Amino acid sequence: MQNHLIALDLDGTTLTSAGTVTPYTRRVLQAASNAGHIVAIVSGRPYRMCTTIYDELGLTSPMINFNGALGSIPHQHWEGEYTETIDPQIALAIEEAKEELNLKIVSIESKFRCLVDRLNYEVDEFFPLATRPDQLLRAENIQNDPLSIMLITDNQKTKDATVAALETRFGNQIHVGVWGGPRPILELSRRGVSKTTGIKHLMATYHIPRGAVVAFGDEHNDTEMLSFAGHGVAMHNATPQIKAVADAITPQDNDHDGMAHYLADYLHLTV
């Protein structure tokens, strides 16, 4: 039997709307792993926000974070680990031009470290609360080139202008991603890097052909991944853009184990 690479987005796909893993989803992914398939989280989330989920799912295969900029196996050294980093001078230049770019927060992340440009702000879980001077985005605090630059704009109305200004100034070096939903959040990655970058790395590592790649997603940053996969599956709750490029759509949404039910049927798993 041909082993498959199962590429899983997290939010809106593997996780419920409450951000949890259901027992059925865990059982299906364990059954897929036990059958010899490579089950890989492929997420836009930073590494720090995925390891608990990885452990809860009981995975041992590599994990892709920062929309393809990092591939690693949590809790261990992996010879296949890779990074696609950004010049930190870009982050410092953005922070210096923060006012004219209509930005509230500038943050950079490496695998284990997050720096933000100011202390004690109130914002959602994606931006950890900084409490020490060594957590500030300053040149002397940067220990590794960042994998991601995260920005919060003043509001949704200024977001388009900020994107245009960033692309004009740094477009040959970075890609500007716009988060879906109500948050006015931008995510900058190295130009040319996407979730497909991570999938191609795993295909080469495990000698899995493109036709045996099954990818699940629901949002704009999954577009290239689902288009590239041999079998791209959009969630029932996915955006119209994602459904348009997918080969199939799950009958159930992420709150009703849509991904897990589809995968169990597709791989003929006994759960």
C-alpha positions as a Markdown table, in Angstrom:
| # | Residue | x | y | z |
|---|---|---|---|---|
| 1 | Met | 0.0 | 0.0 | 0.0 |
| 2 | Gln | 1.2 | 3.5 | -0.9 |
| 3 | Asn | 1.9 | 5.5 | 2.3 |
| 4 | His | 0.4 | 9.0 | 2.2 |
| 5 | Leu | 1.5 | 12.3 | 3.5 |
| 6 | Ile | -1.4 | 13.9 | 5.4 |
| 7 | Ala | -0.9 | 17.6 | 5.7 |
| 8 | Leu | -3.2 | 19.2 | 8.3 |
| 9 | Asp | -4.0 | 22.8 | 8.9 |
| 10 | Leu | -5.0 | 23.4 | 12.5 |
| 11 | Asp | -7.4 | 26.3 | 13.1 |
| 12 | Gly | -10.8 | 25.6 | 11.4 |
| 13 | Thr | -9.6 | 22.2 | 10.2 |
| 14 | Thr | -8.1 | 19.8 | 12.8 |
| 15 | Leu | -9.3 | 21.9 | 15.8 |
| 16 | Thr | -12.8 | 22.8 | 16.7 |
| 17 | Ser | -14.0 | 26.4 | 16.8 |
| 18 | Ala | -13.1 | 26.3 | 20.5 |
| 19 | Gly | -9.5 | 25.4 | 19.6 |
| 20 | Thr | -9.7 | 21.8 | 21.0 |
| 21 | Val | -8.9 | 18.3 | 19.7 |
| 22 | Thr | -11.8 | 15.8 | 19.8 |
| 23 | Pro | -11.2 | 12.2 | 20.9 |
| 24 | Tyr | -12.4 | 10.9 | 17.5 |
| 25 | Thr | -9.9 | 13.1 | 15.6 |
| 26 | Arg | -7.1 | 11.9 | 17.8 |
| 27 | Arg | -8.1 | 8.2 | 17.2 |
| 28 | Val | -8.3 | 8.7 | 13.4 |
| 29 | Leu | -4.8 | 10.4 | 13.2 |
| 30 | Gln | -3.3 | 7.7 | 15.5 |
| 31 | Ala | -4.8 | 5.0 | 13.2 |
| 32 | Ala | -3.4 | 6.8 | 10.1 |
| 33 | Ser | 0.1 | 6.9 | 11.8 |
| 34 | Asn | -0.1 | 3.3 | 12.8 |
| 35 | Ala | -0.9 | 2.3 | 9.2 |
| 36 | Gly | 2.3 | 3.9 | 8.1 |
| 37 | His | 1.1 | 7.3 | 6.8 |
| 38 | Ile | 3.0 | 10.5 | 7.6 |
| 39 | Val | 0.6 | 12.8 | 9.6 |
| 40 | Ala | 2.0 | 16.3 | 9.7 |
| 41 | Ile | 0.7 | 19.5 | 11.2 |
| 42 | Val | 1.2 | 22.2 | 8.6 |
| 43 | Ser | 0.2 | 25.5 | 10.2 |
| 44 | Gly | 0.6 | 29.2 | 10.1 |
| 45 | Arg | 0.9 | 29.1 | 13.9 |
| 46 | Pro | 4.3 | 29.6 | 15.6 |
| 47 | Tyr | 6.1 | 26.7 | 17.0 |
| 48 | Arg | 5.2 | 27.8 | 20.6 |
| 49 | Met | 1.5 | 27.5 | 19.9 |
| 50 | Cys | 1.6 | 24.0 | 18.4 |
| 51 | Thr | 3.7 | 21.7 | 20.5 |
| 52 | Thr | 0.9 | 21.1 | 23.1 |
| 53 | Ile | -1.5 | 20.1 | 20.2 |
| 54 | Tyr | 1.2 | 17.9 | 18.6 |
| 55 | Asp | 1.6 | 16.1 | 21.9 |
| 56 | Glu | -2.1 | 15.8 | 22.4 |
| 57 | Leu | -2.5 | 14.2 | 19.0 |
| 58 | Gly | 0.3 | 11.8 | 19.9 |
| 59 | Leu | 2.3 | 12.6 | 16.7 |
| 60 | Thr | 5.9 | 11.7 | 16.1 |
| 61 | Ser | 6.3 | 13.0 | 12.5 |
| 62 | Pro | 7.7 | 16.4 | 11.6 |
| 63 | Met | 5.7 | 19.6 | 12.0 |
| 64 | Ile | 5.6 | 22.6 | 9.7 |
| 65 | Asn | 5.1 | 26.1 | 11.3 |
| 66 | Phe | 5.1 | 29.7 | 10.3 |
| 67 | Asn | 3.3 | 28.8 | 7.0 |
| 68 | Gly | 6.3 | 26.8 | 5.8 |
| 69 | Ala | 9.2 | 28.7 | 7.2 |
| 70 | Leu | 10.1 | 26.0 | 9.8 |
| 71 | Gly | 10.1 | 22.2 | 9.7 |
| 72 | Ser | 11.1 | 20.4 | 12.8 |
| 73 | Ile | 10.3 | 17.4 | 15.1 |
| 74 | Pro | 9.3 | 18.8 | 18.5 |
| 75 | His | 11.3 | 17.8 | 21.6 |
| 76 | Gln | 14.2 | 16.3 | 19.6 |
| 77 | His | 17.0 | 16.9 | 17.2 |
| 78 | Trp | 16.1 | 16.1 | 13.6 |
| 79 | Glu | 18.7 | 16.2 | 10.8 |
| 80 | Gly | 16.0 | 17.2 | 8.4 |
| 81 | Glu | 15.1 | 20.4 | 10.3 |
| 82 | Tyr | 15.1 | 23.5 | 8.1 |
| 83 | Thr | 14.4 | 27.3 | 8.5 |
| 84 | Glu | 13.5 | 30.0 | 5.9 |
| 85 | Thr | 14.4 | 33.2 | 7.7 |
| 86 | Ile | 13.9 | 37.0 | 7.1 |
| 87 | Asp | 16.6 | 39.7 | 7.4 |
| 88 | Pro | 16.0 | 41.2 | 10.9 |
| 89 | Gln | 16.8 | 44.6 | 9.6 |
| 90 | Ile | 13.4 | 44.6 | 7.8 |
| 91 | Ala | 11.7 | 44.2 | 11.2 |
| 92 | Leu | 13.7 | 47.0 | 12.7 |
| 93 | Ala | 13.0 | 49.3 | 9.7 |
| 94 | Ile | 9.3 | 48.5 | 10.1 |
| 95 | Glu | 9.4 | 49.3 | 13.8 |
| 96 | Glu | 11.1 | 52.6 | 13.1 |
| 97 | Ala | 8.4 | 53.5 | 10.5 |
| 98 | Lys | 5.6 | 52.2 | 12.7 |
| 99 | Glu | 3.6 | 55.4 | 12.9 |
| 100 | Glu | 3.6 | 56.1 | 9.2 |
| 101 | Leu | 2.6 | 52.5 | 8.5 |
| 102 | Asn | -0.3 | 52.8 | 10.9 |
| 103 | Leu | 0.9 | 49.9 | 13.1 |
| 104 | Lys | 0.1 | 49.2 | 16.7 |
| 105 | Ile | 2.4 | 46.3 | 17.4 |
| 106 | Val | 5.4 | 44.8 | 15.7 |
| 107 | Ser | 6.6 | 41.3 | 16.7 |
| 108 | Ile | 9.1 | 38.8 | 15.4 |
| 109 | Glu | 9.4 | 35.1 | 16.1 |
| 110 | Ser | 12.1 | 32.5 | 15.8 |
| 111 | Lys | 11.6 | 28.9 | 16.8 |
| 112 | Phe | 11.9 | 29.5 | 20.6 |
| 113 | Arg | 11.8 | 33.2 | 21.0 |
| 114 | Cys | 9.3 | 36.0 | 20.4 |
| 115 | Leu | 10.2 | 39.7 | 20.6 |
| 116 | Val | 7.6 | 42.6 | 20.6 |
| 117 | Asp | 8.2 | 46.3 | 20.3 |
| 118 | Arg | 6.5 | 47.4 | 23.5 |
| 119 | Leu | 5.6 | 46.0 | 26.9 |
| 120 | Asn | 2.3 | 45.3 | 28.7 |
| 121 | Tyr | -0.3 | 45.5 | 25.9 |
| 122 | Glu | -3.6 | 43.9 | 25.8 |
| 123 | Val | -4.1 | 41.7 | 22.7 |
| 124 | Asp | -5.2 | 38.1 | 21.9 |
| 125 | Glu | -3.3 | 34.9 | 22.4 |
| 126 | Phe | -1.2 | 35.2 | 19.2 |
| 127 | Phe | 0.9 | 38.0 | 20.8 |
| 128 | Pro | 2.3 | 36.9 | 24.2 |
| 129 | Leu | 2.5 | 39.5 | 26.9 |
| 130 | Ala | 6.0 | 40.9 | 27.2 |
| 131 | Thr | 7.1 | 41.7 | 30.7 |
| 132 | Arg | 10.9 | 42.0 | 30.5 |
| 133 | Pro | 13.3 | 44.4 | 28.7 |
| 134 | Asp | 15.0 | 41.4 | 27.0 |
| 135 | Gln | 11.7 | 40.6 | 25.3 |
| 136 | Leu | 11.6 | 43.9 | 23.5 |
| 137 | Leu | 12.2 | 44.2 | 19.8 |
| 138 | Arg | 15.6 | 45.8 | 19.9 |
| 139 | Ala | 18.7 | 45.0 | 17.8 |
| 140 | Glu | 20.6 | 43.8 | 20.8 |
| 141 | Asn | 17.9 | 41.3 | 21.7 |
| 142 | Ile | 17.8 | 39.6 | 18.3 |
| 143 | Gln | 19.6 | 36.3 | 18.7 |
| 144 | Asn | 18.4 | 34.6 | 15.5 |
| 145 | Asp | 17.0 | 35.8 | 12.2 |
| 146 | Pro | 13.2 | 35.7 | 12.4 |
| 147 | Leu | 11.0 | 33.2 | 10.8 |
| 148 | Ser | 8.0 | 35.5 | 10.9 |
| 149 | Ile | 7.2 | 39.2 | 11.4 |
| 150 | Met | 3.7 | 39.8 | 12.8 |
| 151 | Leu | 2.0 | 43.2 | 12.7 |
| 152 | Ile | -1.2 | 44.6 | 14.1 |
| 153 | Thr | -2.5 | 47.6 | 12.2 |
| 154 | Asp | -4.6 | 50.4 | 13.7 |
| 155 | Asn | -7.8 | 49.0 | 12.3 |
| 156 | Gln | -9.2 | 47.1 | 9.3 |
| 157 | Lys | -9.6 | 50.4 | 7.3 |
| 158 | Thr | -5.9 | 51.1 | 7.3 |
| 159 | Lys | -4.8 | 47.5 | 6.6 |
| 160 | Asp | -4.9 | 47.8 | 2.8 |
| 161 | Ala | -2.7 | 50.9 | 2.8 |
| 162 | Thr | -0.2 | 49.3 | 5.1 |
| 163 | Val | 0.0 | 46.2 | 2.9 |
| 164 | Ala | 0.6 | 48.4 | -0.1 |
| 165 | Ala | 3.4 | 50.4 | 1.6 |
| 166 | Leu | 5.1 | 47.2 | 2.9 |
| 167 | Glu | 5.0 | 45.6 | -0.6 |
| 168 | Thr | 6.4 | 48.7 | -2.2 |
| 169 | Arg | 9.3 | 48.9 | 0.2 |
| 170 | Phe | 10.1 | 45.3 | 0.9 |
| 171 | Gly | 8.2 | 43.3 | -1.7 |
| 172 | Asn | 11.3 | 41.8 | -3.3 |
| 173 | Gln | 12.3 | 40.2 | 0.1 |
| 174 | Ile | 9.0 | 39.3 | 1.8 |
| 175 | His | 5.5 | 38.1 | 1.3 |
| 176 | Val | 2.7 | 40.0 | 3.1 |
| 177 | Gly | 0.0 | 37.7 | 4.3 |
| 178 | Val | -3.4 | 39.1 | 5.5 |
| 179 | Trp | -5.2 | 37.1 | 8.2 |
| 180 | Gly | -8.8 | 36.2 | 7.6 |
| 181 | Gly | -11.5 | 37.2 | 10.2 |
| 182 | Pro | -11.9 | 40.4 | 12.1 |
| 183 | Arg | -8.4 | 40.8 | 13.4 |
| 184 | Pro | -6.3 | 43.5 | 11.5 |
| 185 | Ile | -3.2 | 41.3 | 11.5 |
| 186 | Leu | -0.5 | 41.0 | 8.9 |
| 187 | Glu | 2.1 | 38.2 | 8.8 |
| 188 | Leu | 5.3 | 38.7 | 6.9 |
| 189 | Ser | 7.3 | 35.7 | 5.6 |
| 190 | Arg | 10.3 | 35.2 | 3.4 |
| 191 | Arg | 9.3 | 35.7 | -0.2 |
| 192 | Gly | 8.6 | 32.4 | -2.0 |
| 193 | Val | 7.9 | 30.5 | 1.2 |
| 194 | Ser | 4.5 | 28.9 | 1.8 |
| 195 | Lys | 3.0 | 25.8 | 3.3 |
| 196 | Thr | 3.9 | 24.0 | 0.1 |
| 197 | Thr | 7.6 | 24.6 | 1.0 |
| 198 | Gly | 7.2 | 22.3 | 4.0 |
| 199 | Ile | 5.2 | 19.7 | 2.1 |
| 200 | Lys | 7.9 | 19.5 | -0.6 |
| 201 | His | 10.5 | 19.0 | 2.1 |
| 202 | Leu | 8.5 | 16.2 | 3.7 |
| 203 | Met | 7.9 | 14.6 | 0.3 |
| 204 | Ala | 11.6 | 14.4 | -0.4 |
| 205 | Thr | 12.4 | 13.2 | 3.1 |
| 206 | Tyr | 9.9 | 10.3 | 3.1 |
| 207 | His | 10.0 | 9.6 | -0.7 |
| 208 | Ile | 6.3 | 10.3 | -1.1 |
| 209 | Pro | 5.0 | 11.2 | -4.6 |
| 210 | Arg | 2.8 | 14.3 | -5.1 |
| 211 | Gly | -0.2 | 12.1 | -5.9 |
| 212 | Ala | 0.0 | 10.6 | -2.4 |
| 213 | Val | -0.2 | 14.0 | -0.6 |
| 214 | Val | -3.6 | 14.7 | 1.0 |
| 215 | Ala | -4.0 | 18.2 | 2.4 |
| 216 | Phe | -6.8 | 19.7 | 4.5 |
| 217 | Gly | -7.4 | 23.4 | 4.9 |
| 218 | Asp | -10.0 | 26.1 | 5.3 |
| 219 | Glu | -8.4 | 29.6 | 4.9 |
| 220 | His | -6.5 | 31.7 | 2.3 |
| 221 | Asn | -3.1 | 30.5 | 3.5 |
| 222 | Asp | -4.1 | 27.0 | 2.5 |
| 223 | Thr | -4.7 | 27.9 | -1.1 |
| 224 | Glu | -1.4 | 26.9 | -2.6 |
| 225 | Met | -1.1 | 23.8 | -0.4 |
| 226 | Leu | -4.5 | 22.4 | -1.5 |
| 227 | Ser | -3.7 | 23.3 | -5.1 |
| 228 | Phe | -0.4 | 21.5 | -5.0 |
| 229 | Ala | -1.5 | 18.4 | -3.2 |
| 230 | Gly | -2.5 | 15.3 | -5.1 |
| 231 | His | -5.8 | 15.5 | -3.2 |
| 232 | Gly | -6.7 | 18.8 | -1.7 |
| 233 | Val | -9.7 | 18.8 | 0.7 |
| 234 | Ala | -11.5 | 21.9 | 1.8 |
| 235 | Met | -13.4 | 21.9 | 5.0 |
| 236 | His | -17.2 | 22.3 | 4.9 |
| 237 | Asn | -16.6 | 25.6 | 6.8 |
| 238 | Ala | -13.9 | 26.7 | 4.4 |
| 239 | Thr | -13.9 | 30.0 | 2.5 |
| 240 | Pro | -15.3 | 30.0 | -1.1 |
| 241 | Gln | -11.8 | 30.6 | -2.4 |
| 242 | Ile | -10.5 | 27.4 | -0.8 |
| 243 | Lys | -13.5 | 25.4 | -1.9 |
| 244 | Ala | -12.9 | 26.6 | -5.5 |
| 245 | Val | -9.4 | 25.1 | -5.6 |
| 246 | Ala | -10.1 | 21.9 | -3.7 |
| 247 | Asp | -10.6 | 18.4 | -5.2 |
| 248 | Ala | -13.2 | 17.6 | -2.5 |
| 249 | Ile | -15.1 | 19.2 | 0.4 |
| 250 | Thr | -15.8 | 17.5 | 3.7 |
| 251 | Pro | -19.5 | 16.9 | 4.4 |
| 252 | Gln | -19.1 | 18.0 | 8.0 |
| 253 | Asp | -17.4 | 21.1 | 9.5 |
| 254 | Asn | -14.5 | 21.3 | 12.0 |
| 255 | Asp | -16.9 | 21.2 | 14.9 |
| 256 | His | -18.2 | 17.8 | 13.8 |
| 257 | Asp | -14.9 | 16.0 | 13.0 |
| 258 | Gly | -15.2 | 16.8 | 9.3 |
| 259 | Met | -11.5 | 16.2 | 8.6 |
| 260 | Ala | -11.3 | 13.0 | 10.6 |
| 261 | His | -14.4 | 11.4 | 9.1 |
| 262 | Tyr | -13.2 | 12.2 | 5.6 |
| 263 | Leu | -9.7 | 10.9 | 6.2 |
| 264 | Ala | -11.0 | 7.7 | 7.8 |
| 265 | Asp | -13.1 | 7.0 | 4.7 |
| 266 | Tyr | -10.4 | 8.0 | 2.3 |
| 267 | Leu | -7.7 | 5.8 | 3.8 |
| 268 | His | -10.2 | 3.0 | 4.8 |
| 269 | Leu | -9.2 | 3.2 | 8.4 |
| 270 | Thr | -10.7 | 1.1 | 11.1 |
| 271 | Val | -11.3 | 3.4 | 14.1 |
